[in-house]
Amino acid sequence: MGIDAIEDLMLRWESARQQGVDLSPAELCADAPHLADEVQRRIRAILAMEHVLGVTEHDPNRTMPAPADESPFGAEPEPLPRIPGYEIIRIIDQGGMGVVYEARQINANRIVAIKMVSGARLKPKAVVRFRAEAESAARLQHPNVVQIFEVGEVNGKPFFSMEYVAGGTLAERLAAQPVLARDAAALVETLARAVHAAHGRGIVHRDLKPSNVMLTADGTPKIADFGLAKRLDDDSGHTHSGEVLGTPNYMAPEQAEGRKDLIGPATDIYALGAILYELLAGVPPFRGSSPLDAMRLVVSTPPTPPSQIVASVPTDLEAICLKCLEKAPEHRYASALELAEDLRRYLDGQPVTARHIGVVQHTWRYVRTHPQTAALAILVGVLFLIPAYFLIAEYRTQRQVRQRAVEVAPLAREILDRNCHECHGQAGKKPEKNLDILNHQQLIGDSRRFVVPGSPDESRLIRRIVDGSMPPEDHEKELPRVSESELTILRDWIVGGAPPLPPPDPNHPVPSAAPFSKSAAKAKEIFIARCYDCHRYDAFKGGVKILHHRALITVNKAIVPGDPDKSELFELISSKDEKHRMPPKGEDPLNRDEIEAIREWILEGAPPFPKTLNLPAKKTP
Amino acid sequence: MFPANSQVSVIQQWLPGAVAGDQAATDALLRHYSERLTFLTRRMLGDFKRVRRWAETDDVLQNALLRLVSAIRAVKPATSREFLALATLQIRRELLDLARHYYGPAGLGAHHESHGPNESEPPDPGDVRHEPSSLAQWTELHEQIETLPEEERDVVGLLFYQGLSQAEAAEVLGLSLRTVQRRWHDALCKLHRIWNREE
């Protein structure tokens, strides 16, 4: 009945538009307003697709519509979205993954780019994972990485705002003019150092290519979409070859083979090599007649040395490039930093490490001229040096693992503080009673095996993050999730013996993407001076750290931006009830000015606290 | 360009001759299809000029038309409806090939600069921003049209690939105008979901 009625309405609409009359859904559904939504949805779908296909039936004079000069993609009749805090200016780009807009961030008064993911196919869990990854990428700050400012969600669609880079992409620049060998080396060195910084935070890009390298007006390269582009591909469940394959030209063999277990920093090093190759040779290393063909070549065929395409390519630079393009990840550079430093050696005119072949040739020549000495050396080698080599190698590996753990300890602290501090007691089934997550002694010394140095898989911390109980999954709105890259950091920290967590470094506070707000600074000052240790476990579903801005805003009614009277925290600080107030009974309540300052801060929308104020030492009980 | 009411009559006029091997009739049909194919190609690729630099697009069209001619001679469609079905199939295949060949991720059109007919002009940079995903969308769209129920596919074939009006399509298919409209609406709603990647 309903379907027939809708079809009839659609036919009425069709016959009206054939006569040049545009009936609105409301007019059509005057007698059946409950059908208006569905009718509107269908009309929009039909008009949008007729526009895409270039079929304009309502024009009675047409058989062949005039060819449109504009691209049909830019002209999708989709209204600009509304994102709180931003004023959308225009569409910059539209691709399979989503739409990029130019926008003005209102409170910071700056132009930003906003990428909105159009994946209606993204499952809610994928959206959560994507957000966690984007938030983790947002904490990465490097002059050669496009800075992500904010991650959010509008109508269930995740978006992130980022630095607006006006100069175009490397892909465009590559097409416009050839690149000199030294310029190519310097550019890839810069990119490799930025990539290394990301790897240090456990973030792997996985989709480095010239179109992901933005160039500022003065030519500074900035890498975009760190850890995000491929994450979406994986999560959106697209199976269409053109979508998942992306550009096989820069894809590492382990990606082409679908070996997700092998994807890591070496994957990015391969892509840097592929970019260097294209800069030098003018073509990417592998080009097949189809994406599948190109992938087959990536996996099975060695690349043509760039010097066979452009004779002037320097031998050292070629050796560096080909080392990045090794099929086996372990044969490439051990880190992006090593690649950067080899490129630096090339630029400084020093011998590069990539030219192993020179060493082999040299040794062979020696063996041929001194056969007896060589035979003796080999014997000694077999008897003594080889076992020693393995021992040393083992020692070095262990030292590297420990060193890495010490390096990531500050990050591990930051992650535990941000992601896990609020979650003890939140998951009813697995409460961690009386656990101070930042107390190193409690973490490793406790019989509950929360952190077992050297064994992440035996550590309950890791197991609980993986099984979704820390932070508890049903609290994902209040408590930020631990992203995969952050989990990698926690694992690295535990594998290397879980060294002590350093105190937060006041000189390097976690930078805030939010603009400085006077009222927020004042509120923070008051909270630190008066309420730092007074958070009530009976309020806000188990307590909330007073300086945890995100938790304050997202925990049920702790702070309702713009509305002090609905904010439970405001009620607590302004309460006259001795039993139910903050600071608790026995301490002086806040004075009128202080309460007024907090009210102003909430009225202003409760902007984030500045990060620059130092925290006081914790009171000892 | 042809007037609105001449689509079917052009075909009816020249089809018997073309099937019989008459060159003039074949040429007339080819001219007709050349324009339609040109339009659809332009619609799909957005910027026709750039494609033309990558290959002689005329050659591509020529190939498609030759295939159409051989198909006409091999299958010998007796009615305009049969002919249109055959031509639709050829056009769709040709567009799919074109999309994959020239603008796939590894295609000739991706990534590289090209010079226009006038060498003194600055090179036209390869455009890597839109094509792969958009072309993937078009490829998927052509493929999805293939999987529509037969009744809807026939209507999309005539209205989109052949450029007929709804009234002409109704005449060719021997259906009422309302039925054609209903099938067209249903097909577009399905394709819209695919185009926008909704579940």
Interface residues (C-beta under 8 A of the other chain):
Chain A: E7 M10 L11 E14 S15 Q18 R42 A45 I46 A48 M49 E50 V52 L53 G54 V55 E57 P60 N61 R62 T63 M64 P65 P67 A68 E70 S71 P72 F73 D93 Q94 G95 G96 M97 S118 G119 A120 R121 T169 A171 E172 L174 A175 A176 P210 S211 S236 H238 H240 S241 G242 E243 L245 G246 T247 P248 N249 V283 P284 R287 G288 S289 S290 P291 D293 A294
Chain B: M1 F2 P3 A4 S6 Q7 E35 R36 F39 L40 R42 R43 G46 D47 R100 G104 P105 A106 A110 H111 H112 E113 P123 P125 G126 V128 R129 H130 P132 S133 S134 L135 A136 Q137 T139 E140 L159 F160 G163 L164 S165 Q166 E168 R178 Q181 R182 W184 H185 L188 C189 L191 H192 R193 W195 N196 R197 E198 E199
